[in-house]
Amino acid sequence: MSDILRELLCVSEKAANIARACRQQEALFQLLIEEKKEGEKNKKFAVDFKTLADVLVQEVIKQNMENKFPGLEKNIFGEESNEFTNDWEINVPQDILGIWVDPIDSTYQYIKGSADIKSNQGIFPCGLQCVTILIGVYDIQTGVPLMGVINQPFVSRDPNTLRWKGQCYWGLSYMGTNMHSLQLTISRRNGSETHTGNTGSEAAFSPSFSAVISTSEKETIKAALSRVCGDRIFGAAGAGYKSLCVVQGLVDIYIFSEDTTFKWDSCAAHAILRAMGGGIVDLKECLERNPETGLDLPQLVYHVENEGAAGVDRWANKGGLIAYRSRKRLETFLSLLVQNLAPAETHT
């Protein structure tokens, strides 16, 4: 296990504890919220907020990584219990690494604090379960994501103490070595290792697809998806959480056509999905490419700013995105999506 990944897992749990502690007292929590300034805001929202927890979490991550790996802190950028059952040691050179941090993804759900939302087939449309802490590590020369940690601080709540428990997911993809936390899921019933989700060849030929989307998704995309996925389309809050739904195997695809997700939203999940044989691609480029030419899928990269953009838009995923676990499934999905988008687009 990479020492850097070990430390990221530890610091993500510290961050989750801060997020949980700040939410514990509602009256105090409301004093810790302020509106973001111009240039910091996501244009998707008329009003965009940050909390003291956002700031604390980001600074804790930076400080811990600086203390453990001096010099790495200059390559940490942001918007603002984990066990290992293997002995692999992977040495990733520190000087090639950059880190994207989203200290509290889905801040609106964090502020709202809804704790009693019911899931739809395991997927929460909103609520504290949609809050994630995202830490993604990438190669500063190529922009390829190498390591990712997604910490979900609010997974289940004790009905007696009202205290929350969380869950952490991680992945590493470096120099041909791929490892991720879902490989370590052990069946208590029979003691054998189980792999959650559909990643094998059987999944590649399953005729039905499922997708998670933003409630603000374009109507043309929704209409095409309804023809491809039927009623297996789920709305959910938070880019990090929607990506996590793909990591968990709850859906095949997370698709978003707008340009209001950012590098800190996607880098962590992208690294985990790469370790699982999947990835996150640019939707616009996928729709424009000719699959018969055999071109590689346009994976998102994390080291280059958008030309001519200002503020947070410099790091926006301008072409939208699709997160997926199976390359074969993605290719089939894209083929169907293009076919079903064509009639709508001829009228635009």
The 8 nearest C-alpha neighbors of each residue, nearest first, counted from 0:
[[1, 88, 87, 89, 2, 86, 5, 4],
 [0, 2, 89, 4, 3, 90, 88, 5],
 [3, 1, 5, 4, 6, 0, 90, 89],
 [2, 4, 6, 1, 5, 7, 91, 68],
 [5, 3, 7, 1, 6, 2, 8, 146],
 [6, 4, 2, 8, 3, 7, 1, 9],
 [5, 7, 9, 3, 8, 4, 10, 2],
 [8, 6, 4, 10, 9, 5, 11, 3],
 [7, 9, 11, 5, 6, 10, 4, 12],
 [10, 8, 6, 12, 7, 11, 5, 13],
 [9, 11, 13, 7, 12, 8, 60, 6],
 [12, 10, 14, 8, 13, 9, 7, 15],
 [11, 13, 15, 14, 10, 9, 16, 8],
 [14, 12, 10, 16, 11, 15, 17, 9],
 [13, 15, 11, 56, 17, 12, 16, 10],
 [16, 14, 12, 18, 152, 17, 13, 11],
 [15, 17, 19, 13, 14, 18, 20, 12],
 [18, 16, 20, 14, 15, 19, 21, 13],
 [19, 17, 15, 21, 16, 20, 52, 14],
 [18, 20, 16, 22, 17, 21, 15, 23],
 [21, 19, 17, 23, 22, 18, 16, 24],
 [20, 22, 18, 19, 23, 17, 28, 52],
 [23, 21, 19, 20, 24, 28, 25, 18],
 [22, 24, 20, 21, 25, 19, 28, 162],
 [25, 23, 27, 22, 26, 28, 21, 20],
 [24, 26, 28, 27, 23, 22, 29, 21],
 [27, 25, 28, 29, 24, 30, 23, 22],
 [26, 28, 30, 29, 25, 24, 31, 21],
 [27, 29, 25, 31, 30, 26, 22, 24],
 [28, 30, 31, 27, 26, 32, 25, 110],
 [31, 29, 28, 27, 32, 26, 33, 51],
 [30, 32, 51, 28, 29, 50, 33, 27],
 [33, 31, 50, 30, 29, 49, 51, 48],
 [34, 32, 48, 49, 50, 35, 31, 30],
 [35, 33, 48, 47, 49, 36, 32, 46],
 [34, 36, 48, 47, 40, 39, 49, 33],
 [35, 37, 39, 38, 40, 34, 47, 48],
 [38, 36, 39, 40, 35, 310, 41, 34],
 [37, 39, 310, 40, 36, 311, 309, 41],
 [40, 38, 37, 36, 35, 311, 310, 41],
 [41, 39, 38, 47, 35, 37, 42, 36],
 [40, 42, 43, 44, 47, 259, 39, 311],
 [43, 41, 44, 40, 45, 259, 47, 46],
 [44, 42, 41, 259, 45, 40, 47, 46],
 [43, 45, 46, 42, 47, 41, 40, 48],
 [46, 44, 47, 43, 42, 41, 40, 48],
 [45, 47, 44, 48, 34, 40, 35, 41],
 [48, 46, 35, 40, 44, 34, 45, 41],
 [49, 47, 34, 35, 33, 46, 50, 32],
 [48, 50, 33, 32, 35, 34, 53, 106],
 [51, 49, 32, 52, 53, 31, 33, 48],
 [50, 52, 54, 31, 53, 55, 32, 49],
 [51, 53, 55, 50, 54, 56, 18, 21],
 [54, 52, 102, 50, 56, 51, 103, 55],
 [53, 55, 51, 57, 52, 56, 79, 58],
 [56, 54, 52, 58, 57, 53, 59, 51],
 [55, 57, 14, 59, 53, 102, 58, 54],
 [56, 58, 60, 102, 54, 59, 55, 53],
 [57, 59, 61, 55, 60, 56, 62, 54],
 [60, 58, 56, 62, 61, 57, 63, 55],
 [59, 61, 57, 63, 58, 62, 10, 64],
 [60, 62, 58, 64, 59, 63, 72, 65],
 [63, 61, 65, 59, 64, 60, 58, 66],
 [64, 62, 66, 60, 65, 61, 59, 67],
 [63, 65, 67, 61, 66, 62, 68, 60],
 [66, 64, 69, 72, 62, 68, 63, 67],
 [67, 65, 63, 64, 68, 69, 62, 61],
 [66, 68, 64, 65, 63, 69, 6, 62],
 [67, 69, 65, 64, 66, 71, 70, 72],
 [70, 68, 65, 71, 66, 67, 72, 64],
 [71, 69, 72, 73, 68, 65, 74, 94],
 [70, 72, 73, 74, 69, 68, 65, 64],
 [73, 71, 65, 75, 74, 70, 61, 64],
 [72, 74, 71, 75, 70, 76, 97, 65],
 [75, 73, 97, 72, 71, 98, 76, 96],
 [76, 74, 98, 72, 73, 97, 99, 61],
 [77, 75, 99, 98, 100, 74, 78, 97],
 [78, 76, 100, 79, 99, 101, 263, 75],
 [79, 77, 101, 100, 263, 76, 102, 311],
 [78, 77, 54, 57, 53, 102, 101, 100],
 [81, 82, 12, 167, 9, 166, 8, 165],
 [82, 80, 83, 8, 167, 9, 12, 166],
 [81, 83, 84, 80, 85, 180, 183, 8],
 [84, 82, 85, 81, 86, 183, 0, 180],
 [83, 85, 82, 86, 183, 87, 180, 0],
 [86, 84, 83, 87, 0, 88, 183, 82],
 [85, 87, 88, 0, 84, 83, 89, 1],
 [88, 86, 0, 85, 89, 1, 84, 178],
 [87, 89, 0, 1, 86, 90, 2, 85],
 [90, 88, 1, 0, 91, 87, 2, 173],
 [89, 91, 1, 92, 88, 2, 0, 3],
 [90, 92, 93, 89, 1, 173, 3, 95],
 [93, 91, 94, 95, 90, 96, 3, 89],
 [92, 94, 95, 96, 91, 71, 68, 3],
 [93, 95, 96, 92, 71, 70, 97, 139],
 [96, 94, 138, 93, 139, 92, 140, 97],
 [97, 95, 138, 93, 139, 94, 137, 136],
 [96, 98, 74, 137, 139, 136, 75, 138],
 [97, 99, 136, 75, 135, 76, 74, 137],
 [98, 100, 76, 263, 135, 77, 134, 75],
 [101, 99, 77, 134, 263, 133, 102, 76],
 [100, 102, 133, 263, 78, 77, 103, 104],
 [101, 103, 53, 132, 57, 56, 100, 133],
 [104, 102, 132, 53, 101, 106, 131, 105],
 [103, 105, 131, 106, 130, 101, 132, 237],
 [106, 104, 237, 130, 107, 108, 103, 109],
 [105, 107, 109, 108, 104, 103, 110, 49],
 [108, 106, 110, 109, 105, 111, 48, 47],
 [109, 107, 111, 106, 110, 126, 105, 127],
 [108, 110, 106, 112, 107, 111, 127, 130],
 [109, 111, 107, 112, 108, 106, 29, 50],
 [112, 110, 108, 109, 113, 107, 126, 127],
 [111, 113, 109, 110, 127, 108, 114, 126],
 [114, 112, 126, 111, 127, 115, 116, 108],
 [113, 115, 127, 116, 126, 112, 128, 156],
 [114, 116, 113, 117, 126, 127, 112, 156],
 [115, 117, 114, 126, 118, 113, 125, 123],
 [118, 116, 115, 123, 119, 124, 122, 121],
 [117, 119, 123, 122, 121, 120, 116, 124],
 [118, 120, 122, 121, 123, 117, 124, 233],
 [121, 119, 122, 118, 249, 123, 233, 117],
 [120, 122, 118, 119, 123, 249, 117, 244],
 [123, 121, 118, 119, 120, 124, 244, 249],
 [122, 124, 118, 125, 235, 119, 117, 121],
 [125, 123, 235, 234, 236, 122, 118, 126],
 [126, 124, 236, 123, 235, 129, 108, 116],
 [127, 125, 113, 128, 108, 129, 116, 114],
 [126, 128, 129, 130, 112, 109, 153, 113],
 [127, 129, 153, 126, 154, 130, 123, 151],
 [130, 128, 127, 240, 126, 125, 237, 236],
 [131, 129, 105, 127, 128, 104, 109, 151],
 [132, 130, 151, 104, 150, 103, 239, 133],
 [131, 133, 150, 102, 103, 149, 101, 104],
 [132, 134, 149, 101, 100, 267, 148, 131],
 [135, 133, 100, 148, 267, 147, 99, 149],
 [267, 134, 136, 147, 266, 99, 98, 146],
 [137, 135, 98, 146, 145, 97, 144, 147],
 [138, 136, 144, 145, 97, 143, 96, 142],
 [137, 139, 142, 96, 143, 140, 95, 141],
 [140, 138, 142, 97, 95, 96, 302, 141],
 [139, 141, 138, 142, 95, 302, 143, 96],
 [142, 140, 143, 138, 139, 302, 300, 137],
 [141, 143, 301, 300, 302, 138, 139, 137],
 [142, 144, 137, 138, 141, 300, 145, 301],
 [145, 143, 137, 270, 136, 146, 266, 138],
 [144, 146, 137, 172, 270, 136, 171, 173],
 [147, 145, 171, 136, 270, 170, 135, 144],
 [146, 148, 267, 135, 270, 170, 169, 271],
 [147, 149, 169, 134, 267, 168, 133, 150],
 [150, 148, 133, 168, 132, 167, 169, 151],
 [149, 151, 167, 132, 131, 166, 152, 11],
 [150, 152, 131, 166, 165, 153, 167, 130],
 [153, 151, 165, 15, 150, 154, 166, 164],
 [154, 152, 128, 165, 163, 151, 127, 164],
 [153, 155, 165, 128, 164, 152, 151, 166],
 [156, 154, 164, 163, 153, 157, 165, 128],
 [157, 155, 163, 162, 161, 158, 164, 154],
 [156, 158, 161, 162, 159, 160, 163, 155],
 [159, 157, 161, 160, 156, 162, 155, 163],
 [158, 160, 157, 161, 162, 156, 163, 155],
 [159, 161, 162, 157, 158, 156, 163, 23],
 [162, 160, 157, 158, 159, 156, 163, 23],
 [161, 163, 160, 157, 156, 164, 158, 159],
 [164, 162, 156, 153, 155, 157, 161, 165],
 [163, 165, 155, 154, 153, 156, 152, 162],
 [166, 164, 152, 154, 153, 151, 163, 155],
 [165, 167, 151, 150, 152, 154, 168, 164],
 [166, 168, 150, 149, 151, 169, 165, 81],
 [169, 167, 149, 180, 148, 150, 166, 170],
 [170, 168, 148, 180, 147, 179, 271, 149],
 [169, 171, 179, 271, 147, 146, 178, 274],
 [170, 172, 146, 178, 177, 274, 145, 179],
 [173, 171, 177, 274, 145, 176, 273, 146],
 [172, 174, 176, 175, 145, 171, 177, 91],
 [175, 173, 176, 172, 177, 91, 145, 89],
 [174, 176, 173, 177, 172, 274, 178, 171],
 [177, 175, 173, 174, 172, 178, 171, 274],
 [178, 176, 172, 274, 171, 175, 173, 179],
 [179, 177, 171, 170, 274, 172, 176, 180],
 [178, 180, 170, 181, 169, 182, 274, 171],
 [179, 181, 182, 169, 183, 168, 170, 178],
 [180, 182, 183, 184, 179, 194, 195, 168],
 [183, 181, 180, 184, 179, 194, 178, 193],
 [182, 184, 181, 180, 185, 192, 84, 179],
 [183, 185, 181, 182, 193, 192, 186, 194],
 [186, 184, 192, 193, 183, 187, 191, 190],
 [185, 187, 190, 188, 191, 189, 192, 193],
 [188, 186, 190, 189, 185, 191, 192, 184],
 [189, 187, 186, 190, 191, 185, 192, 193],
 [188, 190, 191, 187, 186, 185, 192, 193],
 [189, 191, 186, 187, 188, 185, 192, 193],
 [192, 190, 189, 186, 185, 193, 187, 188],
 [191, 193, 185, 186, 184, 190, 194, 183],
 [192, 194, 185, 184, 186, 195, 191, 182],
 [195, 193, 182, 196, 181, 184, 192, 183],
 [194, 196, 193, 248, 181, 197, 247, 184],
 [195, 197, 248, 198, 247, 194, 249, 246],
 [198, 196, 202, 199, 248, 195, 201, 324],
 [197, 199, 325, 202, 196, 324, 200, 203],
 [200, 198, 201, 202, 197, 203, 325, 196],
 [199, 201, 203, 202, 204, 198, 327, 197],
 [202, 200, 199, 203, 204, 205, 197, 198],
 [201, 203, 205, 197, 200, 204, 199, 198],
 [204, 202, 328, 200, 201, 327, 205, 199],
 [205, 203, 202, 201, 206, 200, 328, 327],
 [204, 206, 202, 207, 203, 201, 208, 328],
 [207, 205, 204, 208, 203, 202, 331, 328],
 [206, 208, 205, 228, 209, 227, 229, 231],
 [209, 207, 228, 251, 210, 206, 227, 231],
 [208, 210, 231, 250, 251, 228, 232, 252],
 [209, 211, 252, 232, 250, 253, 251, 233],
 [210, 212, 233, 253, 234, 232, 241, 252],
 [213, 211, 234, 254, 253, 233, 255, 235],
 [212, 214, 215, 216, 234, 235, 236, 255],
 [213, 215, 216, 234, 212, 235, 236, 217],
 [216, 214, 213, 217, 212, 218, 257, 43],
 [217, 215, 213, 214, 218, 255, 212, 221],
 [218, 216, 220, 219, 221, 215, 256, 257],
 [217, 219, 221, 220, 222, 216, 223, 215],
 [220, 218, 222, 217, 221, 223, 343, 340],
 [219, 221, 223, 217, 218, 222, 224, 216],
 [222, 220, 218, 224, 219, 223, 225, 217],
 [221, 223, 219, 225, 220, 224, 218, 226],
 [224, 222, 339, 220, 226, 225, 340, 221],
 [225, 223, 227, 221, 226, 222, 228, 220],
 [224, 226, 229, 222, 228, 223, 227, 221],
 [225, 227, 223, 224, 229, 228, 222, 339],
 [226, 228, 224, 225, 229, 335, 223, 336],
 [229, 227, 208, 225, 231, 209, 224, 226],
 [230, 228, 225, 231, 226, 227, 232, 224],
 [229, 231, 232, 228, 225, 209, 233, 226],
 [232, 230, 209, 228, 229, 233, 210, 208],
 [233, 231, 210, 230, 211, 209, 228, 234],
 [234, 232, 211, 212, 210, 231, 235, 122],
 [233, 235, 212, 124, 213, 211, 214, 232],
 [236, 234, 124, 125, 213, 123, 212, 241],
 [235, 237, 125, 124, 129, 213, 105, 238],
 [238, 236, 105, 240, 239, 129, 241, 104],
 [239, 237, 241, 240, 264, 242, 236, 260],
 [240, 238, 242, 237, 241, 264, 243, 131],
 [239, 241, 243, 237, 129, 242, 238, 244],
 [240, 242, 244, 238, 243, 239, 237, 253],
 [243, 241, 239, 245, 244, 240, 268, 238],
 [242, 244, 246, 240, 245, 241, 247, 239],
 [243, 245, 241, 247, 249, 242, 246, 250],
 [244, 246, 248, 243, 242, 250, 247, 249],
 [247, 245, 243, 248, 244, 272, 242, 324],
 [248, 246, 244, 245, 249, 243, 196, 195],
 [249, 247, 196, 245, 250, 246, 244, 197],
 [248, 250, 244, 247, 245, 196, 121, 251],
 [251, 249, 209, 245, 248, 210, 252, 244],
 [252, 250, 209, 210, 245, 323, 208, 248],
 [251, 253, 210, 323, 322, 250, 254, 245],
 [252, 254, 211, 322, 321, 210, 212, 242],
 [253, 255, 321, 212, 320, 252, 322, 256],
 [256, 254, 320, 319, 257, 212, 321, 216],
 [255, 257, 319, 320, 282, 254, 258, 216],
 [258, 256, 319, 259, 255, 318, 317, 216],
 [257, 259, 317, 319, 316, 260, 318, 315],
 [260, 258, 257, 43, 315, 261, 41, 316],
 [259, 261, 316, 315, 258, 264, 238, 262],
 [260, 262, 315, 264, 316, 263, 314, 259],
 [261, 263, 264, 265, 314, 266, 301, 315],
 [262, 264, 99, 101, 261, 100, 265, 266],
 [265, 263, 261, 262, 239, 238, 260, 266],
 [264, 266, 262, 268, 263, 267, 269, 261],
 [265, 267, 135, 269, 268, 263, 262, 144],
 [135, 268, 266, 147, 134, 270, 269, 148],
 [267, 269, 271, 270, 266, 265, 272, 242],
 [270, 268, 266, 272, 278, 267, 271, 279],
 [269, 271, 144, 147, 146, 273, 145, 267],
 [272, 270, 170, 268, 274, 273, 269, 147],
 [271, 273, 277, 275, 278, 269, 274, 270],
 [274, 272, 277, 278, 276, 270, 275, 271],
 [273, 275, 177, 172, 271, 272, 276, 178],
 [276, 274, 272, 273, 277, 271, 324, 179],
 [275, 277, 273, 274, 324, 272, 325, 278],
 [278, 276, 324, 272, 273, 325, 323, 275],
 [277, 279, 273, 272, 269, 323, 322, 324],
 [280, 278, 322, 321, 269, 298, 299, 323],
 [281, 279, 298, 297, 321, 299, 320, 282],
 [280, 282, 320, 284, 318, 283, 297, 319],
 [283, 281, 320, 285, 319, 284, 318, 321],
 [284, 282, 318, 286, 285, 281, 287, 319],
 [283, 285, 287, 286, 282, 281, 288, 297],
 [286, 284, 282, 288, 283, 287, 281, 297],
 [285, 287, 283, 284, 288, 282, 337, 333],
 [288, 286, 284, 285, 283, 289, 282, 290],
 [289, 287, 285, 286, 284, 290, 294, 292],
 [288, 290, 291, 292, 287, 294, 293, 286],
 [289, 291, 292, 293, 288, 294, 330, 334],
 [292, 290, 293, 289, 294, 288, 295, 334],
 [293, 291, 290, 294, 289, 288, 295, 296],
 [294, 292, 291, 290, 295, 289, 296, 288],
 [295, 293, 292, 296, 290, 289, 288, 291],
 [296, 294, 297, 293, 298, 290, 292, 288],
 [295, 297, 298, 294, 280, 285, 281, 284],
 [298, 296, 280, 281, 295, 299, 284, 285],
 [299, 297, 280, 279, 296, 281, 300, 278],
 [298, 300, 280, 281, 279, 297, 301, 316],
 [301, 299, 142, 143, 302, 298, 144, 303],
 [300, 302, 142, 303, 262, 143, 137, 299],
 [301, 303, 142, 139, 300, 304, 141, 140],
 [304, 302, 301, 305, 300, 142, 314, 313],
 [305, 303, 313, 314, 306, 302, 308, 301],
 [304, 306, 313, 308, 314, 307, 303, 315],
 [307, 305, 308, 304, 313, 303, 309, 312],
 [306, 308, 305, 309, 313, 304, 312, 310],
 [307, 309, 313, 306, 312, 305, 310, 304],
 [310, 308, 313, 312, 311, 307, 38, 305],
 [311, 309, 38, 312, 313, 39, 308, 314],
 [310, 312, 313, 314, 39, 38, 309, 315],
 [313, 311, 315, 314, 310, 309, 308, 305],
 [314, 312, 305, 308, 304, 311, 309, 315],
 [313, 315, 312, 261, 304, 262, 311, 305],
 [316, 314, 261, 312, 317, 260, 313, 258],
 [315, 317, 261, 258, 319, 260, 318, 314],
 [318, 316, 258, 315, 319, 257, 259, 305],
 [319, 317, 283, 281, 282, 316, 258, 320],
 [318, 320, 256, 257, 282, 258, 255, 317],
 [321, 319, 282, 281, 255, 280, 254, 256],
 [320, 322, 254, 280, 279, 253, 282, 323],
 [321, 323, 279, 253, 252, 278, 242, 254],
 [324, 322, 252, 277, 278, 325, 251, 245],
 [325, 323, 277, 272, 276, 198, 278, 275],
 [326, 324, 328, 277, 327, 198, 323, 329],
 [325, 327, 329, 328, 277, 330, 324, 276],
 [328, 326, 330, 329, 203, 325, 331, 204],
 [327, 329, 203, 325, 331, 326, 330, 332],
 [328, 330, 332, 326, 327, 331, 333, 325],
 [329, 331, 333, 327, 332, 328, 326, 334],
 [332, 330, 334, 328, 329, 333, 327, 335],
 [331, 333, 329, 335, 330, 334, 336, 328],
 [334, 332, 336, 330, 335, 331, 329, 337],
 [333, 335, 331, 337, 332, 336, 330, 338],
 [336, 334, 338, 332, 333, 337, 339, 331],
 [335, 337, 333, 339, 338, 334, 340, 332],
 [338, 336, 340, 334, 339, 335, 333, 341],
 [339, 337, 335, 336, 341, 340, 334, 342],
 [338, 340, 223, 336, 337, 341, 335, 342],
 [339, 341, 337, 223, 343, 338, 342, 336],
 [340, 342, 344, 343, 338, 339, 337, 345],
 [343, 341, 345, 344, 340, 339, 346, 338],
 [344, 342, 340, 341, 345, 346, 219, 347],
 [345, 343, 347, 341, 346, 342, 340, 219],
 [344, 346, 342, 343, 347, 341, 340, 339],
 [345, 347, 344, 343, 342, 341, 340, 219],
 [346, 344, 345, 343, 342, 219, 341, 340]]
